[in-house]
Amino acid sequence: MDEDEGDEDVIQDDDDIAIDDDDLDFDADAFDSIAEDDFSEDSFVSQLVDGWKKTPPFTKAYLTASLTATMIGYLTNKNDFPSILLLDWKPIITRLQIWRPFTAFLNIGPLSLGYLMTAQFVWTYMATLERLNHNHPYDFWFMIAFGCISMVAGYSILQISPRFLGHNLSTFLVYVWSRYHEGLEVNMFELFNTRAEMLPWFFLLQTFLLEGELPILDLLGIVFGHIYHHYKTTNVLKTPQFIINWYNSDGPFSSAIRQRYKEISSDFEL
């Protein structure tokens, strides 16, 4: 009787071992499945698409328009920005081509590595500034308007040919961002870290290295950014009341824009 019971115990133990092996095989398959899911979720393309979906409306519209105009120039004008969109006062005055002072800021350079790097800077820092003003986006719009008007007026007064105004606007934005984030450590392309206040000067160096010319216009972008930040923080510059009233009105367009920014504001709710 004892030997039979011993045999039964051995058989039961063998069964237990078999069950454990099956469980081990199942766990390994599950691990492989989870690993594949993690790789898929963390892929560069999925992160890029997700980041674009979360991009605020003004930044998304600006980058889309810039890329579209740049691609048109690449395909039809030997990679030069379409001349009909550049800033030229003669056709503005004589032919009423009033879009030129606006569309000129879509030009951040020919389609190249420099364009992609500048577009990445614009995407990062314009979007951040827009998100920081998610509850009052009209302040962000006024900041953009101040930068653009300052550059158009300043370059005209100084009789400087305005080239790549979009690139200069990006320098303006980076400077304003850096003043709001002084002391913050910023990683540059996974190569090195620098402080936020050094970022605009790195941008000037990038222009010099990629374009082989002194970044005079980018330097003016920093100057205008400093003027804006100084007068904004001293409460001298304020968003005009009519813009605020329009944003808070019941019009269909203003209501649609408020809804877009409401979606952004939900990301900041605790």
ROBA-925367 format. One line per 10 residues: their letters; for each residue x negated, y negated, z negated of N, C-alpha, C. Coordinates in steps of 0.1 Angstrom, whole numbers, plus 5000, padded with zeros to 4 digits. Layout:
residues N
A	X Y Z X Y Z X Y Z; ...
***
This chain:
residues 270
MDEDEGDEDV	4992 5012 5000 5000 5000 5000 4991 4987 5000; 4981 4988 4992 4972 4976 4992 4965 4973 5005; 4961 4985 5012 4954 4983 5025 4963 4977 5035; 4976 4981 5035 4986 4976 5044 4988 4961 5042; 4989 4958 5029 4991 4944 5026 4979 4936 5031; 4967 4942 5029 4955 4935 5033 4955 4933 5048; 4960 4943 5056 4961 4942 5070 4970 4931 5074; 4982 4930 5067 4992 4920 5070 4986 4906 5068; 4978 4905 5057 4972 4892 5055 4962 4888 5066; 4955 4898 5071 4946 4895 5082 4953 4890 5094
IQDDDDIAID	4964 4897 5098 4972 4894 5109 4978 4880 5108; 4983 4877 5096 4988 4863 5093 4978 4853 5095; 4966 4856 5090 4955 4846 5091 4951 4844 5105; 4951 4855 5114 4948 4853 5128 4959 4844 5135; 4971 4846 5131 4982 4838 5137 4980 4824 5133; 4976 4821 5120 4974 4808 5116 4963 4801 5124; 4952 4809 5127 4941 4803 5135 4946 4800 5149; 4954 4809 5155 4959 4806 5168 4967 4794 5169; 4976 4792 5159 4984 4780 5158 4975 4768 5157; 4965 4769 5149 4956 4757 5147 4949 4753 5160
DDDLDFDADA	4945 4764 5168 4939 4761 5181 4948 4754 5191; 4961 4758 5190 4971 4752 5199 4973 4737 5195; 4973 4735 5182 4975 4721 5177 4963 4713 5181; 4951 4719 5181 4939 4711 5185 4939 4707 5199; 4944 4717 5208 4945 4714 5222 4955 4703 5225; 4966 4703 5217 4976 4693 5219 4971 4679 5215; 4964 4678 5204 4959 4666 5200 4948 4660 5210; 4941 4668 5216 4931 4664 5225 4938 4658 5237; 4948 4664 5242 4956 4658 5254 4962 4645 5250; 4967 4644 5238 4973 4632 5233 4963 4621 5233
FDSIAEDDFS	4951 4624 5228 4940 4614 5227 4937 4609 5241; 4936 4618 5251 4933 4614 5264 4943 4605 5270; 4956 4608 5267 4967 4599 5272 4966 4586 5266; 4963 4585 5253 4963 4572 5246 4951 4564 5251; 4940 4571 5253 4928 4564 5259 4931 4558 5272; 4938 4565 5281 4941 4560 5294 4951 4548 5293; 4960 4549 5284 4969 4537 5282 4962 4525 5277; 4952 4527 5268 4945 4516 5263 4936 4509 5274; 4930 4518 5282 4922 4513 5293 4931 4505 5303; 4943 4510 5305 4952 4503 5315 4956 4489 5309
EDSFVSQLVD	4959 4489 5296 4964 4477 5290 4953 4466 5289; 4941 4471 5288 4930 4461 5286 4922 4458 5299; 4928 4463 5310 4921 4460 5323 4921 4445 5326; 4911 4441 5334 4909 4427 5337 4921 4421 5344; 4926 4429 5354 4937 4424 5362 4949 4422 5354; 4952 4431 5345 4964 4430 5336 4963 4418 5327; 4951 4415 5322 4949 4404 5313 4950 4391 5321; 4945 4391 5334 4946 4379 5342 4961 4376 5345; 4969 4386 5349 4983 4384 5352 4990 4379 5340; 4987 4385 5328 4994 4381 5316 4991 4367 5312
GWKKTPPFTK	4978 4363 5314 4974 4350 5311 4981 4340 5320; 4982 4343 5333 4989 4334 5342 5004 4333 5339; 5010 4343 5334 5024 4342 5331 5026 4333 5319; 5016 4332 5310 5017 4324 5298 5012 4310 5300; 5007 4307 5312 5002 4293 5315 5013 4283 5315; 5011 4272 5309 5022 4261 5308 5025 4256 5322; 5037 4250 5324 5042 4247 5337 5034 4237 5345; 5029 4226 5339 5022 4216 5346 5008 4222 5351; 5001 4229 5343 4989 4235 5346 4990 4245 5357; 5001 4253 5356 5004 4264 5367 5007 4257 5380
AYLTASLTAT	5015 4246 5380 5018 4240 5392 5006 4233 5398; 4998 4227 5390 4986 4220 5395 4976 4230 5402; 4973 4241 5395 4964 4251 5401 4969 4257 5413; 4982 4260 5413 4988 4266 5425 4987 4256 5437; 4990 4243 5435 4989 4233 5446 4975 4232 5450; 4965 4231 5441 4951 4230 5444 4946 4242 5453; 4949 4254 5449 4945 4266 5456 4951 4266 5470; 4964 4262 5471 4971 4262 5484 4964 4252 5493; 4962 4240 5489 4955 4230 5497 4941 4234 5501; 4934 4240 5491 4920 4244 5494 4920 4255 5504
MIGYLTNKND	4929 4265 5504 4930 4276 5513 4934 4270 5527; 4943 4260 5528 4946 4254 5541 4933 4248 5547; 4926 4241 5539 4913 4235 5544 4903 4246 5548; 4903 4257 5541 4893 4268 5544 4897 4274 5557; 4910 4276 5560 4915 4283 5572 4915 4274 5584; 4918 4261 5582 4920 4252 5594 4910 4241 5595; 4902 4239 5585 4893 4227 5586 4879 4230 5581; 4874 4242 5584 4861 4246 5582 4857 4245 5567; 4866 4249 5558 4864 4248 5544 4863 4234 5538; 4868 4224 5546 4868 4211 5540 4883 4208 5536
FPSILLLDWK	4884 4201 5525 4898 4198 5520 4905 4190 5531; 4918 4193 5533 4926 4186 5544 4925 4170 5542; 4920 4164 5553 4918 4149 5552 4931 4142 5550; 4942 4147 5554 4955 4140 5552 4959 4139 5537; 4952 4147 5528 4955 4147 5514 4945 4139 5506; 4934 4134 5512 4924 4127 5505 4928 4112 5503; 4921 4106 5493 4924 4092 5490 4917 4083 5501; 4926 4076 5508 4921 4066 5518 4931 4055 5518; 4927 4043 5514 4936 4032 5512 4942 4027 5525; 4935 4028 5536 4941 4022 5549 4954 4029 5553
PIITRLQIWR	4954 4042 5554 4967 4049 5558 4977 4047 5547; 4973 4046 5534 4983 4044 5524 4990 4031 5526; 4983 4020 5529 4989 4007 5531 4996 4006 5544; 4989 4010 5555 4995 4008 5569 5005 4018 5573; 5004 4030 5568 5013 4041 5572 5021 4046 5560; 5020 4040 5549 5028 4044 5537 5026 4059 5533; 5014 4064 5535 5011 4077 5530 5008 4077 5515; 5019 4075 5508 5018 4072 5493 5014 4085 5485; 5014 4096 5492 5011 4109 5484 4996 4110 5482; 4988 4103 5489 4973 4105 5489 4967 4103 5475
PFTAFLNIGP	4971 4092 5467 4965 4091 5454 4968 4102 5445; 4978 4110 5448 4982 4121 5439 4975 4134 5444; 4976 4137 5457 4971 4149 5463 4956 4149 5463; 4949 4138 5462 4935 4137 5462 4929 4144 5449; 4937 4145 5439 4933 4151 5426 4934 4167 5427; 4939 4172 5438 4939 4186 5440 4926 4191 5445; 4917 4182 5449 4905 4186 5455 4894 4188 5444; 4891 4200 5441 4880 4203 5431 4868 4209 5438; 4868 4207 5452 4856 4212 5459 4860 4223 5469; 4851 4226 5479 4854 4237 5488 4854 4250 5482
LSLGYLMTAQ	4861 4260 5489 4863 4273 5483 4849 4280 5482; 4845 4282 5470 4831 4287 5467 4831 4291 5452; 4819 4296 5448 4817 4299 5434 4819 4287 5425; 4815 4275 5430 4817 4263 5422 4832 4260 5420; 4840 4262 5431 4854 4260 5430 4860 4269 5419; 4856 4282 5420 4862 4292 5410 4858 4288 5396; 4846 4284 5394 4842 4280 5380 4849 4268 5375; 4851 4258 5384 4858 4246 5380 4873 4249 5378; 4879 4258 5386 4893 4262 5384 4895 4269 5371; 4885 4277 5367 4885 4284 5354 4885 4274 5343
FVWTYMATLE	4876 4264 5344 4876 4253 5334 4889 4246 5333; 4895 4242 5344 4908 4235 5344 4918 4244 5338; 4919 4257 5342 4929 4266 5337 4928 4267 5321; 4916 4268 5316 4914 4269 5302 4917 4257 5294; 4911 4245 5298 4912 4234 5290 4925 4225 5293; 4929 4225 5305 4942 4218 5308 4953 4225 5301; 4953 4238 5302 4964 4246 5296 4964 4245 5281; 4952 4244 5275 4951 4243 5260 4957 4229 5256; 4953 4219 5263 4958 4206 5259 4973 4205 5261; 4978 4211 5272 4993 4211 5274 5000 4219 5263
RLNHNHPYDF	4994 4230 5259 5001 4238 5248 5000 4231 5235; 4990 4223 5232 4989 4215 5220 5000 4205 5219; 5005 4201 5231 5015 4191 5231 5029 4197 5235; 5031 4209 5231 5043 4217 5235 5056 4210 5230; 5055 4204 5219 5067 4197 5213 5070 4183 5219; 5059 4177 5225 5060 4164 5231 5052 4164 5243; 5055 4171 5254 5047 4172 5266 5045 4159 5273; 5054 4149 5270 5052 4136 5277 5039 4130 5273; 5034 4133 5261 5020 4127 5257 5009 4134 5266; 5011 4146 5269 5001 4153 5278 5002 4147 5292
WFMIAFGCIS	5014 4145 5297 5016 4138 5311 5010 4124 5311; 5012 4117 5300 5006 4103 5300 4991 4104 5300; 4985 4114 5293 4971 4116 5293 4966 4118 5307; 4972 4127 5314 4969 4130 5328 4970 4117 5337; 4981 4110 5335 4983 4098 5343 4972 4087 5340; 4969 4086 5327 4958 4076 5324 4945 4080 5330; 4942 4093 5330 4929 4097 5336 4929 4095 5351; 4940 4098 5358 4941 4096 5373 4941 4082 5376; 4948 4073 5370 4949 4059 5373 4936 4052 5370; 4929 4056 5359 4916 4050 5356 4906 4054 5367
MVAGYSILQI	4906 4066 5372 4896 4070 5382 4899 4063 5395; 4911 4063 5399 4914 4056 5412 4911 4041 5411; 4915 4035 5401 4912 4020 5399 4897 4018 5397; 4890 4026 5389 4876 4024 5386 4867 4026 5398; 4870 4037 5406 4862 4040 5418 4864 4029 5428; 4877 4024 5429 4879 4013 5439 4872 4000 5435; 4873 3997 5423 4866 3984 5418 4851 3985 5420; 4845 3997 5416 4831 3999 5418 4827 4002 5432; 4836 4004 5441 4834 4007 5455 4826 4020 5456; 4830 4030 5448 4824 4043 5449 4834 4052 5456
SPRFLGHNLS	4828 4060 5466 4837 4069 5473 4842 4080 5464; 4855 4082 5463 4860 4092 5454 4860 4106 5460; 4850 4114 5457 4849 4128 5462 4853 4137 5451; 4860 4148 5454 4864 4158 5445 4870 4153 5432; 4881 4145 5434 4887 4138 5422 4892 4149 5413; 4896 4160 5418 4901 4171 5408 4890 4176 5399; 4878 4176 5405 4866 4180 5397 4863 4170 5386; 4864 4157 5390 4862 4146 5380 4873 4146 5369; 4885 4150 5373 4896 4151 5364 4894 4162 5354; 4888 4173 5358 4885 4184 5349 4875 4179 5339
TFLVYVWSRY	4865 4171 5343 4855 4166 5333 4862 4157 5323; 4871 4149 5327 4879 4141 5318 4886 4150 5308; 4893 4160 5313 4900 4169 5304 4891 4176 5294; 4880 4181 5299 4870 4188 5290 4865 4179 5279; 4863 4166 5283 4858 4157 5273 4869 4155 5262; 4881 4152 5266 4892 4150 5256 4893 4162 5247; 4893 4174 5254 4894 4187 5246 4883 4188 5236; 4871 4184 5240 4859 4186 5231 4860 4177 5219; 4866 4165 5221 4867 4156 5210 4878 4160 5199; 4888 4167 5204 4898 4173 5195 4893 4186 5188
HEGLEVNMFE	4882 4191 5193 4877 4204 5187 4862 4203 5184; 4858 4192 5178 4844 4190 5175 4840 4200 5165; 4828 4206 5167 4822 4216 5158 4826 4230 5161; 4836 4232 5170 4840 4246 5174 4829 4252 5183; 4826 4265 5180 4817 4273 5188 4824 4278 5200; 4818 4275 5212 4824 4279 5225 4815 4289 5232; 4820 4300 5236 4813 4310 5244 4813 4307 5259; 4801 4306 5265 4800 4302 5279 4797 4315 5287; 4808 4320 5294 4807 4331 5303 4800 4343 5297; 4802 4345 5284 4796 4356 5277 4780 4356 5277
LFNTRAEMLP	4775 4344 5280 4760 4343 5281 4754 4337 5268; 4760 4326 5263 4755 4319 5251 4767 4311 5245; 4764 4307 5233 4774 4298 5226 4769 4284 5225; 4778 4275 5225 4775 4261 5223 4786 4254 5216; 4784 4242 5211 4794 4235 5203 4803 4228 5213; 4815 4225 5209 4825 4220 5218 4821 4206 5223; 4815 4198 5215 4811 4185 5220 4800 4185 5230; 4793 4196 5232 4783 4197 5242 4788 4202 5256; 4801 4206 5256 4807 4212 5268 4807 4202 5279; 4811 4190 5278 4812 4181 5290 4798 4179 5296
WFFLLQTFLL	4787 4179 5288 4774 4177 5293 4769 4190 5301; 4774 4201 5296 4771 4214 5303 4778 4213 5317; 4790 4207 5317 4797 4206 5329 4790 4197 5339; 4784 4186 5334 4776 4178 5343 4764 4185 5349; 4757 4194 5340 4746 4201 5345 4750 4212 5355; 4762 4217 5353 4767 4227 5363 4769 4220 5377; 4775 4208 5377 4777 4201 5389 4763 4198 5396; 4753 4194 5388 4740 4191 5394 4734 4203 5400; 4735 4215 5393 4728 4227 5398 4736 4233 5410; 4749 4232 5411 4756 4238 5421 4757 4229 5434
EGELPILDLL	4758 4216 5432 4760 4207 5443 4747 4199 5447; 4737 4200 5438 4724 4194 5441 4724 4179 5442; 4733 4172 5435 4733 4158 5434 4737 4153 5420; 4733 4140 5418 4736 4135 5404 4751 4134 5402; 4756 4139 5391 4770 4139 5388 4776 4126 5383; 4774 4115 5392 4779 4102 5388 4794 4101 5385; 4802 4107 5394 4816 4107 5392 4821 4115 5380; 4814 4126 5377 4817 4134 5365 4814 4126 5353; 4803 4118 5353 4799 4109 5342 4810 4099 5340; 4816 4093 5350 4827 4084 5349 4839 4091 5343
GIVFGHIYHH	4841 4103 5346 4852 4111 5340 4850 4112 5325; 4838 4113 5320 4835 4113 5306 4838 4100 5300; 4834 4089 5307 4836 4076 5302 4851 4073 5301; 4859 4076 5311 4873 4074 5310 4879 4083 5299; 4874 4095 5297 4879 4104 5286 4876 4098 5273; 4865 4091 5271 4861 4085 5258 4870 4073 5256; 4873 4065 5266 4882 4054 5265 4896 4058 5260; 4901 4069 5267 4914 4074 5263 4914 4079 5249; 4904 4087 5245 4905 4093 5232 4904 4082 5221; 4895 4072 5224 4894 4061 5214 4907 4053 5212
YKTTNVLKTP	4913 4049 5223 4925 4041 5221 4937 4050 5217; 4937 4063 5220 4948 4071 5216 4947 4074 5201; 4935 4076 5196 4934 4079 5181 4935 4066 5173; 4933 4055 5179 4935 4042 5172 4950 4037 5174; 4958 4045 5180 4972 4042 5182 4975 4030 5191; 4965 4027 5200 4967 4016 5209 4974 4021 5221; 4971 4033 5226 4978 4039 5237 4989 4047 5233; 5001 4044 5238 5013 4052 5235 5021 4055 5247; 5027 4067 5247 5035 4071 5259 5047 4061 5260; 5049 4055 5272 5060 4046 5274 5074 4052 5270
QFIINWYNSD	5082 4044 5264 5095 4049 5259 5104 4055 5270; 5103 4049 5282 5112 4054 5292 5109 4068 5296; 5097 4072 5295 5093 4086 5298 5099 4096 5287; 5098 4091 5275 5103 4099 5263 5119 4100 5265; 5125 4089 5268 5140 4089 5270 5144 4098 5281; 5136 4098 5292 5140 4107 5303 5138 4122 5299; 5128 4125 5292 5126 4139 5288 5137 4144 5279; 5142 4135 5270 5152 4139 5261 5167 4137 5266; 5168 4133 5279 5181 4131 5285 5188 4144 5289; 5200 4143 5293 5208 4155 5296 5208 4158 5311
GPFSSAIRQR	5199 4152 5319 5198 4155 5333 5194 4169 5336; 5198 4175 5347 5195 4189 5350 5180 4192 5351; 5172 4183 5357 5158 4185 5358 5151 4184 5345; 5154 4174 5337 5148 4172 5324 5152 4184 5314; 5164 4189 5316 5168 4200 5307 5161 4213 5311; 5158 4215 5324 5151 4226 5328 5137 4226 5323; 5131 4214 5324 5117 4213 5319 5116 4215 5304; 5126 4210 5296 5126 4212 5282 5127 4227 5279; 5135 4234 5287 5136 4249 5285 5123 4256 5287; 5115 4251 5297 5102 4258 5299 5093 4255 5287
YKEISSDFEL	5093 4243 5282 5084 4240 5271 5090 4247 5258; 5103 4249 5257 5108 4256 5246 5103 4270 5245; 5101 4276 5256 5095 4290 5257 5081 4290 5251; 5073 4279 5255 5060 4278 5249 5060 4276 5234; 5069 4267 5230 5070 4264 5216 5073 4276 5207; 5080 4286 5213 5083 4298 5205 5071 4306 5202; 5060 4304 5209 5047 4311 5206 5041 4306 5194; 5045 4294 5190 5038 4288 5178 5047 4290 5165; 5058 4296 5167 5067 4298 5155 5061 4310 5147; 5062 4308 5134 5057 4319 5125 5068 4329 5122
***
